[in-house]
Amino acid sequence: MLIGCPKEIKPQEYRVGLTPHAAAEAIAHGHDVIVEMGAGEGSGFTDDAYRAIGAGVVDTADEVFARADMVVKVKEPQAVERAKLREGQVLFTYLHLAPDPDQTRDLIDSGATAIAYETVTDRDGRLPLLAPMSEVAGKLAPQVGAWTLQKANGGRGVLMGGVPGVGPAKVVVIGGGVVGTQAARVASGMGADVTVLDMSLPRLRQLDDMFRGEFKTSYSSKARTAELVAEADMVIGAVLIPGAAAPKLISRAELSEMKPGAALVDVAIDQGGCFETSKATTHQDPIYEVDGIMHYCVANMPGAVARTSTLALGNATLPYMLRLADLGWRAAMEADEGLLAGLNVHAGKLTNYAVGRALEIDVVSPSLAIKA
């Protein structure tokens, strides 16, 4: 199989879908690899590093999309990239289709086979290709939230850890999954007063057992959430429904109950955001204000630490990429139900039920789609 990796073109996206180590593994398995010139520079990988392991370096993305049997990326294909996809080609990347009808329609019209990192599951039902970026985004969330809280940026001017005689920032993390756990760990490590909200009592017990009071936990009832949010200096939205649009957890009306200059960090923005007032921003212009509340809603947070993120993502995606290349995508999915769960679009049909519900598009079962 010919595997191709174009340079990411989303604003301030510095990650790359294929590291030289991953390319070397694919070549060792008997596959050919081409990489667009400069694709790895943002993550610290030179074109020569790819050439040294036997990959071809091509001048343009056009050549990658025209030649590759499988295109490996990081972020969802932008409109100009979607126009390059062709029938029978495999696209392996993050997609986040539920809040993006234009991308969904373009992928359906392309006839390509689109496999989303964020809906691939393992034997325990976890999301192994989303987890590393969730860990990065979770650890970044208190860091960028602390920056947002600085008065010069419009925030309350509150220091996360306080100082002797002055209390720390109050941080509320909504969601006790991978993102929320990492966010809580870092925020508490910065000295903040942290509470994690979740609707799963077993998960709250697990967090209490694991972290032994390092941060507080609370059941996420609507009333309790509103109470804690009103007291918070920072709220981190860390909820996820795999493949689906994120639920709206804080309404615009509730902003009036918050402290002026409080910070909202919406890590779920790739899935549409979990605050009613959220809209995607970029690293270049990351924050905005609504009703006195500062919003940080960068849609590719891990891109800020591109080298760490690229290496972590590459470690996770490599076994799946090799399986798709070695067996062919159809046989690989027949042998692995978790990989089959990653199939979102195939041959002009949508194959993910959560996306279908969000966008009101008819869905074909992925198990039937791979037999067509």
C-alpha positions as CSV (number, residue, x, y, z in Angstrom):
1,M,0.0,0.0,0.0
2,L,1.1,3.6,-0.7
3,I,0.6,5.6,2.5
4,G,0.6,9.4,2.1
5,C,0.9,12.2,4.7
6,P,0.2,15.8,3.7
7,K,1.1,18.9,5.7
8,E,-1.6,20.1,8.1
9,I,-3.2,23.3,6.9
10,K,-5.6,24.1,9.7
11,P,-4.5,27.5,11.3
12,Q,-1.7,27.0,13.9
13,E,-1.7,23.2,13.5
14,Y,1.9,22.1,13.8
15,R,1.4,18.3,14.3
16,V,2.0,15.8,11.6
17,G,0.1,12.6,11.0
18,L,3.2,10.4,10.4
19,T,6.5,10.5,12.3
20,P,9.7,9.3,10.7
21,H,9.6,6.3,13.1
22,A,6.1,5.4,12.0
23,A,7.0,5.8,8.4
24,A,10.0,3.5,8.9
25,E,7.7,0.8,10.5
26,A,5.4,1.0,7.5
27,I,8.3,0.7,5.1
28,A,9.6,-2.3,7.1
29,H,6.2,-3.9,6.5
30,G,6.7,-3.6,2.8
31,H,4.7,-0.4,2.2
32,D,5.6,2.8,0.4
33,V,5.4,6.2,2.1
34,I,5.3,9.7,0.7
35,V,5.2,12.8,2.8
36,E,4.6,16.4,1.7
37,M,7.6,18.7,1.9
38,G,7.7,20.4,5.3
39,A,5.0,18.3,6.8
40,G,7.0,17.5,9.9
41,E,8.8,20.8,10.5
42,G,6.3,22.0,13.1
43,S,6.9,19.0,15.2
44,G,10.7,19.1,14.7
45,F,11.0,16.4,12.0
46,T,13.0,17.5,8.9
47,D,12.4,16.3,5.4
48,D,15.8,14.7,5.5
49,A,14.7,12.6,8.5
50,Y,12.0,11.1,6.3
51,R,14.3,10.6,3.4
52,A,16.8,8.8,5.7
53,I,14.4,6.0,6.4
54,G,13.3,5.6,2.8
55,A,10.2,7.7,2.5
56,G,9.6,9.9,-0.5
57,V,9.2,13.6,0.0
58,V,6.9,15.2,-2.5
59,D,6.4,18.9,-3.4
60,T,2.7,19.3,-2.9
61,A,-0.4,18.0,-1.1
62,D,-1.9,17.4,-4.5
63,E,0.6,14.7,-5.2
64,V,0.0,13.0,-1.8
65,F,-3.8,12.9,-2.4
66,A,-3.5,11.9,-6.0
67,R,-1.1,9.0,-5.3
68,A,-1.8,7.6,-1.9
69,D,-4.0,4.6,-1.2
70,M,-4.3,5.7,2.4
71,V,-4.0,9.3,3.6
72,V,-2.9,9.7,7.2
73,K,-3.5,13.1,8.9
74,V,-4.1,14.7,12.3
75,K,-7.0,17.1,11.9
76,E,-10.2,16.9,9.9
77,P,-9.6,17.6,6.2
78,Q,-10.3,21.2,5.3
79,A,-12.5,22.0,2.3
80,V,-9.7,22.2,-0.2
81,E,-8.4,18.8,1.0
82,R,-11.8,17.2,0.9
83,A,-12.0,18.2,-2.8
84,K,-8.9,16.1,-3.4
85,L,-10.3,12.9,-1.9
86,R,-11.4,10.2,-4.4
87,E,-13.5,7.1,-4.5
88,G,-11.8,4.1,-2.9
89,Q,-9.2,6.1,-1.0
90,V,-8.8,5.6,2.7
91,L,-8.6,8.6,5.0
92,F,-7.3,8.0,8.6
93,T,-7.5,11.0,10.9
94,Y,-9.6,12.8,13.4
95,L,-12.9,13.8,11.9
96,H,-15.4,15.1,14.6
97,L,-18.3,15.0,12.2
98,A,-21.2,15.6,14.5
99,P,-20.9,19.4,14.6
100,D,-19.7,19.7,11.0
101,P,-22.4,19.1,8.4
102,D,-20.3,20.5,5.5
103,Q,-17.4,18.2,6.1
104,T,-19.8,15.2,6.5
105,R,-21.5,16.0,3.2
106,D,-18.2,16.4,1.4
107,L,-16.8,13.1,2.7
108,I,-20.0,11.3,1.6
109,D,-19.8,12.9,-1.8
110,S,-16.1,12.0,-2.2
111,G,-16.8,8.2,-2.2
112,A,-13.7,7.8,0.1
113,T,-13.5,5.5,3.2
114,A,-13.1,7.8,6.2
115,I,-11.9,6.3,9.5
116,A,-12.1,8.6,12.5
117,Y,-9.5,8.2,15.3
118,E,-12.0,9.5,17.9
119,T,-14.5,6.6,17.4
120,V,-12.0,3.7,17.3
121,T,-12.5,1.6,20.4
122,D,-10.5,-1.1,22.2
123,R,-11.7,-4.3,23.8
124,D,-12.8,-2.5,26.9
125,G,-14.8,0.1,25.0
126,R,-12.2,2.8,25.5
127,L,-11.0,5.3,22.9
128,P,-7.3,4.5,22.4
129,L,-6.7,7.0,19.6
130,L,-8.4,9.8,21.4
131,A,-6.9,9.2,24.8
132,P,-3.4,10.6,24.1
133,M,-4.7,13.9,22.8
134,S,-7.3,14.0,25.6
135,E,-4.4,13.6,28.1
136,V,-2.5,16.5,26.4
137,A,-5.6,18.7,26.3
138,G,-6.5,17.9,29.9
139,K,-3.0,18.9,31.1
140,L,-3.0,22.0,29.0
141,A,-6.5,23.2,30.1
142,P,-5.5,24.6,33.6
143,Q,-2.4,26.1,32.0
144,V,-4.3,28.1,29.4
145,G,-7.0,28.8,31.9
146,A,-4.5,30.3,34.3
147,W,-3.3,32.5,31.4
148,T,-6.9,33.5,30.6
149,L,-7.5,34.5,34.2
150,Q,-4.7,37.1,34.1
151,K,-6.1,40.6,34.3
152,A,-4.2,41.7,31.2
153,N,-6.1,39.1,29.2
154,G,-9.5,40.1,30.6
155,G,-9.7,37.7,33.5
156,R,-10.3,38.1,37.2
157,G,-6.6,38.5,38.0
158,V,-6.6,35.4,40.3
159,L,-3.5,33.3,40.8
160,M,-4.2,29.6,40.7
161,G,-2.3,28.7,43.9
162,G,-2.9,31.9,45.8
163,V,-0.3,33.1,48.3
164,P,-0.1,32.9,52.1
165,G,-3.1,34.8,53.4
166,V,-4.9,34.8,50.0
167,G,-6.9,31.8,48.9
168,P,-6.3,29.8,45.7
169,A,-8.5,29.9,42.5
170,K,-11.6,27.8,42.6
171,V,-11.6,25.4,39.6
172,V,-14.5,23.3,38.5
173,V,-13.9,20.4,36.1
174,I,-17.1,19.1,34.4
175,G,-16.4,15.5,33.4
176,G,-14.3,12.8,35.2
177,G,-12.9,11.0,32.1
178,V,-9.4,11.3,30.7
179,V,-9.5,15.0,30.0
180,G,-11.1,15.8,33.3
181,T,-8.7,13.7,35.3
182,Q,-5.6,15.2,33.8
183,A,-7.0,18.7,34.2
184,A,-7.8,18.1,37.8
185,R,-4.3,16.7,38.5
186,V,-2.6,19.7,36.9
187,A,-4.9,22.3,38.5
188,S,-4.5,20.8,41.9
189,G,-0.7,20.6,41.3
190,M,-0.8,24.3,40.7
191,G,-2.4,24.8,44.1
192,A,-6.0,25.5,43.0
193,D,-9.1,24.4,44.9
194,V,-10.4,21.8,42.5
195,T,-13.8,20.0,42.2
196,V,-14.5,17.3,39.6
197,L,-18.1,16.8,38.6
198,D,-19.4,13.6,37.0
199,M,-22.7,11.7,36.7
200,S,-21.0,8.3,37.3
201,L,-20.8,7.4,41.0
202,P,-18.4,4.5,40.3
203,R,-16.1,6.9,38.5
204,L,-16.2,9.4,41.4
205,R,-15.4,6.6,43.8
206,Q,-12.5,5.6,41.5
207,L,-11.1,9.1,41.4
208,D,-11.4,9.4,45.2
209,D,-9.5,6.1,45.6
210,M,-6.8,7.0,43.1
211,F,-6.1,10.5,44.2
212,R,-6.9,10.3,47.9
213,G,-8.3,13.8,48.4
214,E,-5.9,15.6,46.0
215,F,-9.0,17.2,44.6
216,K,-12.7,17.0,45.6
217,T,-15.5,15.2,43.7
218,S,-19.2,15.9,43.4
219,Y,-22.2,14.3,41.6
220,S,-23.1,16.4,38.6
221,S,-26.7,17.2,39.2
222,K,-28.0,20.3,37.4
223,A,-28.4,22.2,40.7
224,R,-25.0,21.2,42.1
225,T,-23.3,22.1,38.9
226,A,-25.0,25.6,38.8
227,E,-23.9,26.2,42.4
228,L,-20.3,25.3,41.9
229,V,-20.0,27.2,38.6
230,A,-21.3,30.3,40.2
231,E,-18.5,30.1,42.8
232,A,-15.8,29.2,40.3
233,D,-12.9,31.3,39.0
234,M,-12.4,28.7,36.2
235,V,-14.6,26.1,34.7
236,I,-13.1,23.4,32.4
237,G,-15.6,21.5,30.2
238,A,-14.3,18.0,29.7
239,V,-17.3,16.0,28.6
240,L,-17.4,13.5,25.7
241,I,-20.0,11.4,24.0
242,P,-18.1,9.4,21.5
243,G,-18.8,10.6,17.9
244,A,-21.7,12.8,19.0
245,A,-22.1,16.5,19.6
246,A,-21.2,17.6,23.1
247,P,-24.1,18.4,25.5
248,K,-24.5,22.0,26.5
249,L,-23.8,22.2,30.2
250,I,-23.8,25.9,30.9
251,S,-26.4,28.2,29.3
252,R,-25.9,31.8,28.5
253,A,-28.3,32.7,31.2
254,E,-26.1,31.0,33.7
255,L,-23.1,33.2,32.8
256,S,-24.8,36.1,34.7
257,E,-24.4,34.0,37.9
258,M,-20.7,33.7,37.4
259,K,-18.0,36.0,38.8
260,P,-17.0,38.7,36.3
261,G,-13.7,37.7,34.6
262,A,-14.1,34.0,35.3
263,A,-12.6,31.7,32.7
264,L,-14.4,29.0,30.7
265,V,-12.1,26.5,29.0
266,D,-14.0,24.3,26.5
267,V,-12.0,21.2,25.7
268,A,-15.0,19.7,24.0
269,I,-15.1,22.4,21.3
270,D,-14.1,19.9,18.6
271,Q,-17.4,18.2,19.2
272,G,-19.3,21.5,19.1
273,G,-18.5,22.6,22.7
274,C,-20.2,22.1,26.0
275,F,-21.1,25.7,26.8
276,E,-23.9,27.4,25.0
277,T,-21.7,30.4,24.3
278,S,-18.7,28.4,22.9
279,K,-17.4,29.0,19.4
280,A,-14.1,27.6,18.0
281,T,-11.0,29.9,18.3
282,T,-7.4,29.5,17.2
283,H,-4.1,29.7,19.0
284,Q,-3.5,33.0,17.3
285,D,-6.7,34.5,18.8
286,P,-7.7,32.1,21.5
287,I,-10.0,33.9,23.9
288,Y,-13.2,36.1,23.7
289,E,-15.6,37.6,26.2
290,V,-19.3,37.0,26.5
291,D,-21.3,38.8,29.3
292,G,-18.1,39.4,31.2
293,I,-16.9,35.8,31.1
294,M,-13.7,34.9,29.3
295,H,-13.9,31.9,26.9
296,Y,-10.9,29.8,25.8
297,C,-12.2,27.6,22.9
298,V,-9.2,26.6,20.8
299,A,-10.2,23.7,18.6
300,N,-6.8,22.1,18.4
301,M,-5.3,22.6,21.8
302,P,-2.7,19.8,21.5
303,G,-1.2,21.6,18.5
304,A,0.4,24.1,20.9
305,V,2.7,21.3,22.1
306,A,3.1,19.8,18.7
307,R,6.2,17.6,19.3
308,T,4.8,15.9,22.4
309,S,1.4,15.6,20.8
310,T,2.7,14.1,17.5
311,L,4.8,11.5,19.3
312,A,2.0,10.5,21.6
313,L,-0.5,10.3,18.7
314,G,1.9,8.4,16.6
315,N,2.5,5.8,19.3
316,A,-1.3,5.2,19.5
317,T,-2.1,5.2,15.8
318,L,0.8,3.2,14.5
319,P,-0.6,-0.4,15.2
320,Y,-3.9,0.5,13.6
321,M,-2.3,2.1,10.6
322,L,-0.2,-1.0,10.0
323,R,-3.2,-3.2,10.4
324,L,-5.1,-1.2,7.8
325,A,-2.1,-1.3,5.4
326,D,-1.1,-5.0,6.0
327,L,-4.6,-6.5,5.8
328,G,-6.4,-3.9,3.7
329,W,-9.0,-1.8,5.4
330,R,-11.9,-4.2,4.9
331,A,-10.2,-7.3,6.2
332,A,-8.7,-5.3,9.1
333,M,-12.2,-4.2,10.2
334,E,-13.7,-7.6,9.8
335,A,-11.0,-8.8,12.2
336,D,-11.4,-6.0,14.7
337,E,-14.8,-4.6,15.9
338,G,-13.1,-1.7,17.6
339,L,-11.5,-0.6,14.4
340,L,-14.8,-1.1,12.6
341,A,-16.3,1.5,15.1
342,G,-13.9,4.0,13.6
343,L,-15.6,3.8,10.2
344,N,-17.6,7.0,9.8
345,V,-18.1,7.2,6.0
346,H,-17.8,4.7,3.2
347,A,-18.6,4.7,-0.5
348,G,-21.1,7.6,-0.3
349,K,-22.8,6.4,3.0
350,L,-22.6,7.6,6.5
351,T,-21.8,4.7,8.9
352,N,-21.8,6.3,12.4
353,Y,-25.1,6.4,14.2
354,A,-24.2,9.2,16.6
355,V,-23.3,11.5,13.7
356,G,-26.4,10.5,11.9
357,R,-28.6,11.5,14.9
358,A,-26.8,14.8,15.3
359,L,-27.1,15.8,11.6
360,E,-30.3,13.9,10.8
361,I,-28.6,11.9,8.0
362,D,-29.5,8.3,7.1
363,V,-26.9,5.8,8.4
364,V,-25.8,2.4,7.0
365,S,-24.5,-0.1,9.5
366,P,-20.7,-0.2,9.3
367,S,-20.8,-4.1,9.4
368,L,-23.0,-4.0,6.3
369,A,-21.0,-1.2,4.6
370,I,-17.8,-3.2,4.7
371,K,-19.6,-6.1,2.9
372,A,-20.9,-3.9,0.1
